Amino acid sequence: MRIGVITGSTRGGNRGAAIGDAVVAALAGRADVEVADLRVADFDLGLLADPVLPAHADGRYADPATARWAAAVAPCEAFIFVTPEYNAAPPAAMKNAVDLLWAEWRAKPVGFVGYAFNGAVRAISHWRDITANLGMRVVQPAVTVNLATDYPDGGSFTPAGDFADRLHGLVDALLAERG
């Protein structure tokens, strides 16, 4: 199964890049998945301004950046959203990246890796509502990263000992949901 790991922060110096790298690295050894490393920051996406709503676009988008984003997302059979939490919500750029598309998300399983001082549980709660509205199949449990303990002294990402096990459990849930 091809899993799109979507790392959502576009802020310079963000901690999500290291967490996204850790997710991709942890999945690299699995024979049952192929990973697409998708960083929202790499796509230079504008705000949703296409004259046709994504739900009516049938996968055809006027904006070249959106079309490139759609072409990267469409082949994925499931997703892991690597999400920070900003002011108790998902980051705006990541939410916009999701809002730009429609058909590419439909009926596909999604799980979450959240990072913040509370593990991004509030952002993940929002994402569950958003992705369910898109017709995605949300799997549980999310993998949470606590910035206070998994980034000691503001240094490099040092995940808890069970991070890989929790992540593999999430992938197993994605595989089971796909059927």
Secondary structure, 3 states (H helix, E strand, C coil): CEEEEEECCCCCCCCHHHHHHHHHHHHCCCCCCEEEEEEHHHCCCCCCCCCCCHHHCCCCCCCHHHHHHHHHHCCCCEEEEEEECECCECCHHHHHHHHCCCCCCCCCEEEEEEEECCCCHHHHHHHHHHHHHCCCEECCCCEEEEHHHHCHHHCCCCCCCCHHHHHHHHHHHHHHHHC
